[in-house]
Amino acid sequence: MGENESKEVLDAFFLGKAFAEALNERIESTVGEFLSTVGRLQAEQQKQVQEFQDEVLERAKKAKEKAAREAMEAQGIVPRSSTPNISSATAIKTENSSAMVSVAKDEPTVSPSSPSEGSEDQSSDNGSTDPLLGISIDD
């Protein structure tokens, strides 16, 4: 019986070894798939966060431009737009100023694209111009 017993022990050893190797491969595969899924989800989440940040920045930019335009209209710096249907808009930039030309049905309107530009007197007040409204700040 000694030979039969050692054969059973040897069979058990190889069975255990094969079981451990198969289990190890399954664990490695599962962990690899899990880490791949986590990486993909992180990349997707990062993309969504970036898209959200871009949307927030775009909204803030539009709100700032609208507020500046409304402030300039309230101060009479630019005429109020009476025609809401704008067929085209063209940006024009020169050395000292830039403007947005909007062509409505029959009447073109010109408005400064940067509120700090427009009059030459404002460029000489040594940095005391409000960057949003483009008007002089008096302390």
C-alpha positions in Angstrom: 0.0 0.0 0.0 2.9 2.4 0.3 3.2 2.8 -3.4 -0.6 3.4 -3.8 -0.5 6.0 -1.0 2.4 7.9 -2.5 0.6 7.9 -5.9 -2.5 9.5 -4.2 -0.3 12.1 -2.5 1.4 12.9 -5.8 -2.0 13.1 -7.6 -3.3 15.4 -4.9 -0.2 17.6 -5.2 -0.6 18.0 -9.0 -4.4 18.5 -8.6 -3.7 21.3 -6.0 -1.1 22.8 -8.2 -3.4 22.9 -11.3 -6.2 24.3 -9.1 -4.0 27.1 -7.8 -2.7 28.0 -11.3 -6.2 28.0 -12.8 -7.5 30.1 -9.9 -4.6 32.5 -10.2 -5.2 33.0 -13.9 -9.0 33.6 -13.3 -8.2 36.2 -10.5 -5.6 38.0 -12.8 -8.1 38.1 -15.6 -10.9 39.4 -13.4 -8.7 42.0 -11.8 -7.4 43.1 -15.2 -11.0 43.5 -16.5 -12.0 45.3 -13.3 -9.1 47.8 -13.6 -9.8 48.3 -17.3 -13.5 49.1 -16.5 -12.4 51.5 -13.7 -10.0 53.2 -16.1 -12.7 53.5 -18.8 -15.2 54.9 -16.3 -12.7 57.4 -15.0 -11.9 58.6 -18.5 -15.6 58.9 -19.3 -16.2 60.8 -16.0 -13.2 63.1 -16.8 -14.7 63.8 -20.2 -18.1 64.7 -18.7 -16.5 67.0 -16.2 -14.5 68.7 -18.9 -17.7 69.1 -21.0 -19.5 70.5 -18.0 -16.6 73.0 -17.3 -16.7 74.1 -20.9 -20.5 74.6 -20.8 -20.2 76.6 -17.5 -17.4 78.8 -19.0 -19.4 79.4 -22.2 -22.5 80.4 -20.2 -20.4 82.7 -18.0 -18.9 84.3 -21.1 -22.3 84.9 -22.7 -23.7 86.3 -19.4 -20.7 88.7 -19.1 -21.1 89.8 -22.7 -24.9 90.3 -22.2 -24.4 92.3 -19.0 -21.7 94.5 -20.6 -23.9 95.1 -23.6 -26.9 95.9 -21.4 -24.8 98.3 -19.3 -23.5 100.0 -22.4 -27.0 100.3 -23.8 -28.3 101.7 -20.5 -25.5 104.3 -20.5 -26.2 105.2 -24.1 -22.8 104.1 -25.3 -24.3 101.8 -28.0 -27.9 102.1 -29.4 -30.4 99.5 -28.3 -31.0 96.9 -30.9 -34.5 97.2 -32.3 -34.4 94.3 -34.7 -34.1 90.9 -33.2 -33.7 89.1 -36.6 -30.0 89.3 -37.4 -29.1 87.7 -40.7 -25.3 87.8 -40.4 -22.6 89.0 -38.1 -19.0 89.8 -39.0 -16.1 90.5 -36.7 -13.9 93.4 -37.8 -10.5 94.1 -36.1 -8.2 97.0 -36.7 -5.0 98.0 -34.9 -6.8 100.1 -32.2 -10.3 98.7 -32.0 -12.5 95.8 -33.0 -16.2 95.8 -33.6 -18.9 93.3 -34.3 -21.0 94.4 -37.3 -24.5 92.9 -37.3 -26.5 93.2 -40.5 -30.2 93.1 -39.9 -32.9 93.3 -42.5 -32.3 96.9 -43.7 -30.3 98.5 -41.0 -26.7 97.6 -40.1 -25.6 98.2 -36.5 -22.0 98.3 -35.1 -21.1 97.5 -31.5 -17.7 97.3 -30.0 -16.7 93.7 -29.3 -14.5 94.8 -26.4 -16.0 97.4 -24.1 -12.7 98.9 -23.3 -12.1 99.9 -26.9 -13.8 102.7 -28.8 -12.5 106.1 -27.7 -8.9 107.2 -27.7 -9.3 109.2 -24.5 -9.9 105.9 -22.5 -6.6 104.4 -23.7 -4.6 107.2 -22.0 -6.0 107.0 -18.5 -3.1 104.9 -17.2 -5.0 101.7 -16.5 -8.0 103.2 -14.6 -10.5 101.9 -17.1 -13.1 99.3 -16.0 -12.3 96.2 -18.0 -16.0 95.1 -18.3 -17.7 98.4 -19.2 -14.7 100.2 -20.8 -15.4 103.4 -18.8 -13.1 105.4 -16.6 -13.1 104.5 -12.9 -13.1 107.6 -10.7 -12.1 107.0 -7.1 
